[in-house]
């Protein structure tokens, strides 16, 4: 699944302090392999370099 800037997502990364938190995608970057990496902003900061399999869309 691909995401766009402004989408609300939940991060699933046990190594991140934001694991399980809801945030908003603020930047989409394409890797040299054609995959997308995302920057997600949370209330207390942001996490960069997130792959699509680490996030899930928040139901509106």
TIVEXLO-850784 format. One record per residue (C-alpha): residue number from 1; residue in three letters; chain; x, y, z. Coordinates in steps of 0.05 Angstrom, whole numbers, plus 32768, in hexadecimal, padded with zeros to 4 digits. Layout:
<pagu num="NUM" residu="ala" chaine="A" x="X" y="Y" z="Z"/>
...
% end
This chain:
<pagu num="1" residu="unk" chaine="A" x="8000" y="8000" z="8000"/>
<pagu num="2" residu="unk" chaine="A" x="8019" y="8046" z="7FF1"/>
<pagu num="3" residu="unk" chaine="A" x="800C" y="8083" z="801A"/>
<pagu num="4" residu="unk" chaine="A" x="800A" y="80CE" z="800B"/>
<pagu num="5" residu="unk" chaine="A" x="801E" y="810C" z="8031"/>
<pagu num="6" residu="unk" chaine="A" x="7FE8" y="811D" z="8064"/>
<pagu num="7" residu="unk" chaine="A" x="7FD2" y="80D5" z="806F"/>
<pagu num="8" residu="unk" chaine="A" x="7FC7" y="80C1" z="80B8"/>
<pagu num="9" residu="unk" chaine="A" x="7FEC" y="8081" z="80C9"/>
<pagu num="10" residu="unk" chaine="A" x="8000" y="8055" z="8104"/>
<pagu num="11" residu="unk" chaine="A" x="804A" y="8042" z="810A"/>
<pagu num="12" residu="unk" chaine="A" x="805D" y="7FF9" z="8118"/>
<pagu num="13" residu="unk" chaine="A" x="80A7" y="7FF8" z="8128"/>
<pagu num="14" residu="unk" chaine="A" x="80BC" y="7FD9" z="816A"/>
<pagu num="15" residu="unk" chaine="A" x="80FE" y="7FFE" z="8167"/>
<pagu num="16" residu="unk" chaine="A" x="80DD" y="8043" z="8163"/>
<pagu num="17" residu="unk" chaine="A" x="80C6" y="806C" z="819E"/>
<pagu num="18" residu="unk" chaine="A" x="8087" y="807B" z="8175"/>
<pagu num="19" residu="unk" chaine="A" x="8073" y="8032" z="816C"/>
<pagu num="20" residu="unk" chaine="A" x="8027" y="802C" z="816D"/>
<pagu num="21" residu="unk" chaine="A" x="801C" y="8077" z="8168"/>
<pagu num="22" residu="unk" chaine="A" x="7FF3" y="809C" z="8135"/>
<pagu num="23" residu="unk" chaine="A" x="8015" y="80D0" z="810A"/>
<pagu num="24" residu="unk" chaine="A" x="800F" y="80F5" z="80C8"/>
<pagu num="25" residu="unk" chaine="A" x="803B" y="80EA" z="808B"/>
<pagu num="26" residu="unk" chaine="A" x="8060" y="812A" z="807C"/>
<pagu num="27" residu="unk" chaine="A" x="808F" y="8113" z="8045"/>
<pagu num="28" residu="unk" chaine="A" x="8093" y="80DC" z="8012"/>
<pagu num="29" residu="unk" chaine="A" x="80D7" y="80CA" z="7FF5"/>
<pagu num="30" residu="unk" chaine="A" x="80E5" y="8097" z="7FBE"/>
<pagu num="31" residu="unk" chaine="A" x="8122" y="806B" z="7FC7"/>
<pagu num="32" residu="unk" chaine="A" x="8151" y="8058" z="7F8E"/>
<pagu num="33" residu="unk" chaine="A" x="812D" y="8015" z="7F8C"/>
<pagu num="34" residu="unk" chaine="A" x="80EA" y="8036" z="7F7D"/>
<pagu num="35" residu="unk" chaine="A" x="80CD" y="802A" z="7FC3"/>
<pagu num="36" residu="unk" chaine="A" x="80B1" y="8062" z="7FED"/>
<pagu num="37" residu="unk" chaine="A" x="80CA" y="8077" z="8031"/>
<pagu num="38" residu="unk" chaine="A" x="80A2" y="80A5" z="805E"/>
<pagu num="39" residu="unk" chaine="A" x="80AD" y="80DA" z="8093"/>
<pagu num="40" residu="unk" chaine="A" x="8076" y="80D8" z="80C7"/>
<pagu num="41" residu="unk" chaine="A" x="806A" y="8110" z="80F9"/>
<pagu num="42" residu="unk" chaine="A" x="8050" y="8100" z="813F"/>
<pagu num="43" residu="unk" chaine="A" x="803A" y="812E" z="8178"/>
<pagu num="44" residu="unk" chaine="A" x="8080" y="812A" z="8197"/>
<pagu num="45" residu="unk" chaine="A" x="80AD" y="8125" z="815A"/>
<pagu num="46" residu="unk" chaine="A" x="80B6" y="8101" z="8118"/>
<pagu num="47" residu="unk" chaine="A" x="80D3" y="80C1" z="80FB"/>
<pagu num="48" residu="unk" chaine="A" x="80F3" y="80BE" z="80B6"/>
<pagu num="49" residu="unk" chaine="A" x="8104" y="8085" z="8087"/>
<pagu num="50" residu="unk" chaine="A" x="80C5" y="805C" z="8096"/>
<pagu num="51" residu="unk" chaine="A" x="80B2" y="8027" z="8064"/>
<pagu num="52" residu="unk" chaine="A" x="806A" y="8018" z="804F"/>
<pagu num="53" residu="unk" chaine="A" x="806A" y="7FD6" z="8074"/>
<pagu num="54" residu="unk" chaine="A" x="8077" y="7FFA" z="80B6"/>
<pagu num="55" residu="unk" chaine="A" x="8038" y="8025" z="80B4"/>
<pagu num="56" residu="unk" chaine="A" x="7FED" y="801A" z="80AE"/>
<pagu num="57" residu="unk" chaine="A" x="7FB7" y="804A" z="8099"/>
<pagu num="58" residu="unk" chaine="A" x="7F8A" y="8067" z="80CF"/>
<pagu num="59" residu="unk" chaine="A" x="7F41" y="805C" z="80C0"/>
<pagu num="60" residu="unk" chaine="A" x="7F1E" y="809E" z="80B5"/>
% end
